Amino acid sequence: MSDQPKAPVTPVPAHEPPYYAAVFTTVRTQEQDGYRETNARMEELVKDIPGYLGMDHAQTPGGLGITVGYFRDADALAEWRSHTEHRMAQRRGRDEWYRNYTLHVAKVERSHTFVRPPEN
């Protein structure tokens, strides 16, 4: 057990619409060599894209992975889609890491956040 406190789990906060959400759902293969390192690198790189707003991740016990990336506009999303290292990771994902995946891109027209006040 680690002595380090865990950061609280919080979703990406709501942003002023409109903006875009890229919803990437996956089922991975047994072959995962290099996946964690590549995933960490992608999380570093996307932060440098102007218009990147944040990312949420979830994994079900059954193996369905869900990643939602949020982008201010279609240009930011297009820049991430065409980023050279991201394209290489996409190819490796298809060749090695994903049994299947689906990508949905949506324009967010309404967004809000709720945060429960701390109890005293």
C-alpha angles and dihedrals in degrees: 000000000000123000089213114100113239118244111248115263109244133162122238105277122248116271130204107277144269102062135124134259123200108200112198115187119185146177110202131216125236089257106087104150108147095004098116094047092048092046091051090049091051090050089053095046098047090058088067093059109105106238096028107140104181146286138250124202133193135171124197121217087244093060104261110139121201125192121177118192119193123210131182094227145355091265092060091049091048091050090054093045091054098040107130098230091043090053090052090050090049091054092048090049091055092044099044122358110043128066086187141338142184128208121201121183117197137176109232111223100169129033137162139163132220122197121180110231114246115265115241 
